[in-house]
Amino acid sequence: MEDYRVSASAQNGTRGLVLKLGIFSRASLLWAGISLVTYTEPLTVFTLVLLWIGVLRLSPSRQRRWLTISLGLASAVAWPPFEYILSRPLEGAYRLRPFQPVAGLDAIVVFGSAVSPAQFERPYPRPDYETFTRCEHAAWIHRLTALPVLVSGGTGGDPSPPIAATMRELLVSAGVPPGMIWMEDRSHSTHENASFSAQVLRNHGAGSVALVVDARSMPRAAACLRHEGIQVVAAPSRFFYLSSHFEDWIPGWKAIRGNEITLHESVGLLWYRLRGWI
């Protein structure tokens, strides 16, 4: 469903970063090149099969028709090909290829996603997979361009440090010199990411940037930055696409989660237009 293959050089740097920060989710381990036993998660399929058996055993009635329609919609939402179709309006404008630097760029901008605060068994903050992959992609672009990187993300109100601080640690561990990292640590939304980042960029005389977020979040994030007067070149860190893997063709929770993100971004675009933020 998602491609975790990276170059050998990226794997070497990221493997040490994953182990250093204790990011041991399945996705991060795959990203680090650490072998895992793969398996299919059957609970969603098993549940849907039982529900379909129950509905089809009902006597024909108006209630059965409504249950069939409802269960059909639920099955579609959990089906990866349906997620792929729904994500096309958001991701379709961007080409699925490695980022190609263009002349005139002044900086790389990375919007954070989320960071879990420290816990008893883990006394350090931990970035989610989205934040991790965005920072890794930004570090790779930095190695191509030697451009400074602006990380953007505030705190959620808990005692953990701002998202930008954790992102800075990720970039430093990935080889970006500390002096080449700018921080914006006040934002709590994509609108604020763009607004506060634009202020930092203007202070540094930067007006054209490569923006790093996942492809599904790119339309809203890029529109917000452009609304602030910043020229944006999209540098998506991750796309959704289907593979030949069996798991990509059966219903599962990942597709439900993906469709939630698609809905969030689609509603967000509408809301931001109504508010005049894009």
Legacy VTK file of the C-alpha trace (Angstrom):
# vtk DataFile Version 3.0
C-alpha trace
ASCII
DATASET POLYDATA
POINTS 278 float
0.000 0.000 0.000
2.801 2.387 0.873
6.332 2.200 -0.464
9.043 2.054 2.207
11.945 1.320 -0.185
14.802 3.808 0.019
18.390 4.015 -1.173
21.170 2.234 0.691
22.668 5.521 1.855
19.328 6.688 3.255
18.865 3.332 4.986
22.245 3.538 6.678
21.550 6.988 8.111
17.982 6.271 9.060
18.703 2.913 10.697
20.873 4.632 13.282
18.286 7.374 13.716
15.495 4.873 14.355
17.529 2.962 16.909
18.685 6.171 18.616
15.193 7.569 19.023
13.487 4.288 19.812
11.029 4.483 16.896
10.072 0.846 16.682
6.744 0.911 14.833
6.410 -1.535 11.921
6.602 1.301 9.399
9.733 2.829 10.896
11.492 -0.503 11.107
10.743 -1.140 7.473
12.005 2.356 6.673
15.227 1.565 8.532
15.741 -1.588 6.522
15.206 -3.952 9.456
13.644 -7.255 8.438
10.211 -8.121 9.814
7.917 -11.075 9.481
5.045 -9.929 7.292
1.510 -11.097 7.840
-2.018 -10.134 6.941
-4.177 -8.531 9.628
-7.466 -10.413 9.195
-9.742 -8.918 11.851
-11.470 -6.382 9.587
-12.052 -8.959 6.840
-13.310 -11.539 9.353
-15.721 -9.038 10.909
-17.082 -7.915 7.536
-17.584 -11.509 6.402
-19.588 -12.295 9.537
-21.703 -9.176 9.051
-22.376 -10.008 5.409
-23.407 -13.545 6.357
-25.790 -12.155 8.957
-27.332 -9.604 6.578
-27.761 -12.066 3.712
-29.527 -14.527 6.008
-32.210 -11.959 6.818
-35.558 -12.167 5.084
-36.008 -9.627 2.259
-37.339 -6.374 3.703
-36.745 -2.634 3.699
-34.506 -3.013 6.769
-32.378 -5.596 4.965
-31.950 -3.248 1.994
-30.781 -0.445 4.256
-28.430 -2.773 6.124
-27.032 -4.031 2.808
-26.397 -0.491 1.586
-24.812 0.536 4.891
-22.612 -2.546 5.040
-21.624 -2.056 1.400
-20.479 1.490 2.145
-18.577 0.320 5.227
-16.861 -2.385 3.189
-15.900 0.135 0.508
-14.411 2.535 3.066
-12.216 -0.304 4.363
-11.077 -1.364 0.857
-7.684 0.028 -0.289
-8.654 0.501 -3.979
-11.529 2.717 -2.820
-9.080 4.722 -0.730
-6.863 5.086 -3.783
-9.753 6.453 -5.857
-10.800 8.942 -3.174
-7.234 10.186 -2.715
-6.705 11.010 -6.405
-8.192 14.546 -6.287
-5.662 15.436 -3.564
-2.585 13.568 -4.779
-3.164 13.497 -8.535
-1.566 16.877 -9.225
1.869 15.671 -8.088
4.145 13.354 -10.035
5.275 10.159 -8.355
9.024 10.619 -8.708
12.028 11.750 -6.642
12.179 15.465 -5.998
14.046 17.386 -8.674
15.581 20.675 -7.434
14.787 23.811 -9.413
16.715 27.049 -9.654
15.867 29.873 -7.280
14.952 27.910 -4.157
15.910 29.610 -0.896
14.962 26.996 1.707
13.209 23.743 2.517
10.086 23.934 4.686
8.742 20.973 6.662
5.395 21.036 8.478
5.196 18.661 11.436
2.376 16.201 12.037
2.444 14.955 15.638
4.819 13.991 18.436
3.846 11.748 21.352
4.968 13.093 24.737
7.335 11.170 26.981
5.813 8.281 28.941
6.912 6.125 31.892
8.482 3.401 29.767
9.707 5.916 27.154
11.088 9.064 28.819
11.495 10.971 25.555
9.091 12.400 22.938
8.500 10.267 19.850
7.495 11.609 16.402
4.738 9.863 14.515
5.542 8.148 11.234
4.416 11.142 9.165
6.735 13.553 10.978
9.568 11.047 10.751
9.261 10.515 6.988
8.846 14.230 6.298
12.058 15.020 8.170
13.938 12.183 6.471
12.776 13.464 3.068
13.785 17.021 3.972
17.230 15.780 5.045
17.607 14.000 1.713
16.663 17.175 -0.181
19.125 19.120 1.953
21.874 16.748 0.877
20.931 17.420 -2.754
20.682 21.196 -2.469
22.567 22.344 0.677
19.561 24.562 1.429
18.573 25.506 4.993
15.602 23.650 6.460
12.749 25.334 8.328
10.855 23.023 10.687
7.379 24.116 11.788
5.250 22.832 14.635
4.234 24.004 18.092
3.188 22.164 21.217
-0.185 20.594 21.889
-0.389 22.056 25.381
1.248 19.121 27.204
4.637 19.418 28.898
6.453 17.892 25.912
8.683 20.156 23.790
7.343 21.695 20.571
7.076 19.443 17.539
9.711 21.599 15.838
12.253 20.725 18.534
11.839 16.999 17.923
11.989 17.602 14.174
15.245 19.473 14.647
16.709 16.473 16.471
15.633 14.202 13.640
17.314 16.424 11.066
20.536 16.747 13.065
20.654 12.954 13.492
20.134 12.625 9.733
23.167 14.794 9.053
21.784 18.317 8.653
24.097 20.848 10.372
22.369 22.584 13.306
23.246 25.976 11.830
21.243 25.110 8.701
18.003 24.500 10.629
15.484 27.272 11.279
12.641 26.738 13.748
9.038 27.861 14.015
7.577 26.474 17.244
4.336 28.406 17.854
1.909 26.904 15.318
-1.013 24.609 16.112
-2.605 24.220 12.676
-1.679 24.179 8.997
-2.813 27.798 8.729
-0.471 28.800 11.558
2.309 26.609 10.142
2.173 28.709 6.992
1.624 32.085 8.639
4.391 31.785 11.217
6.772 30.051 8.797
6.314 32.882 6.314
7.450 35.335 8.988
10.608 33.310 9.630
11.290 32.996 5.912
10.910 36.730 5.342
13.288 37.409 8.242
15.870 35.300 6.412
15.127 36.865 3.028
13.680 33.614 1.657
10.757 33.808 -0.754
10.833 30.499 -2.645
10.792 27.117 -0.898
10.505 23.388 -1.382
7.599 22.287 0.824
7.771 18.840 2.403
4.557 17.160 3.535
2.831 14.010 2.306
1.072 14.301 -1.051
-2.414 14.139 0.455
-1.697 17.101 2.741
0.126 19.082 0.061
-2.789 20.963 -1.584
-3.864 22.677 1.652
-0.351 23.226 3.011
0.976 24.657 -0.265
-2.086 26.867 -0.729
-1.617 28.308 2.763
2.029 29.186 2.115
1.233 30.732 -1.260
-1.483 32.783 0.409
1.280 34.219 2.618
3.217 35.314 -0.464
5.734 32.443 -0.516
6.523 30.667 -3.786
6.147 26.918 -3.303
7.652 23.946 -5.103
5.930 20.772 -3.899
8.227 18.034 -2.575
5.844 15.304 -1.367
7.402 12.944 1.155
4.930 10.117 0.619
2.272 8.992 -1.856
-0.458 6.406 -1.554
-0.544 3.809 -4.266
-1.514 0.192 -4.697
0.980 -2.621 -5.078
0.615 -6.286 -5.966
0.762 -7.221 -2.280
-2.275 -9.213 -1.148
-2.887 -6.812 1.739
-3.504 -3.965 -0.715
-6.596 -5.674 -2.119
-8.488 -6.749 0.964
-10.389 -4.553 3.455
-8.423 -3.354 6.462
-8.078 -0.644 9.070
-5.324 1.133 7.119
-7.769 2.016 4.352
-10.234 3.329 6.932
-7.503 5.483 8.415
-6.459 6.670 4.963
-10.018 7.645 4.080
-10.253 9.571 7.353
-7.189 11.568 6.278
-8.689 12.177 2.836
-11.910 13.418 4.436
-9.959 15.608 6.871
-7.968 17.242 4.082
-10.993 17.679 1.802
-13.079 19.304 4.538
-10.032 21.329 5.566
-9.652 22.741 2.064
-13.296 23.825 2.059
-13.056 25.330 5.550
-9.864 27.212 4.738
-11.444 28.673 1.612
-14.429 29.827 3.645
-12.111 31.440 6.191
-10.046 33.133 3.472
-6.842 31.349 4.469
-6.167 30.013 0.984
LINES 1 279
278 0 1 2 3 4 5 6 7 8 9 10 11 12 13 14 15 16 17 18 19 20 21 22 23 24 25 26 27 28 29 30 31 32 33 34 35 36 37 38 39 40 41 42 43 44 45 46 47 48 49 50 51 52 53 54 55 56 57 58 59 60 61 62 63 64 65 66 67 68 69 70 71 72 73 74 75 76 77 78 79 80 81 82 83 84 85 86 87 88 89 90 91 92 93 94 95 96 97 98 99 100 101 102 103 104 105 106 107 108 109 110 111 112 113 114 115 116 117 118 119 120 121 122 123 124 125 126 127 128 129 130 131 132 133 134 135 136 137 138 139 140 141 142 143 144 145 146 147 148 149 150 151 152 153 154 155 156 157 158 159 160 161 162 163 164 165 166 167 168 169 170 171 172 173 174 175 176 177 178 179 180 181 182 183 184 185 186 187 188 189 190 191 192 193 194 195 196 197 198 199 200 201 202 203 204 205 206 207 208 209 210 211 212 213 214 215 216 217 218 219 220 221 222 223 224 225 226 227 228 229 230 231 232 233 234 235 236 237 238 239 240 241 242 243 244 245 246 247 248 249 250 251 252 253 254 255 256 257 258 259 260 261 262 263 264 265 266 267 268 269 270 271 272 273 274 275 276 277
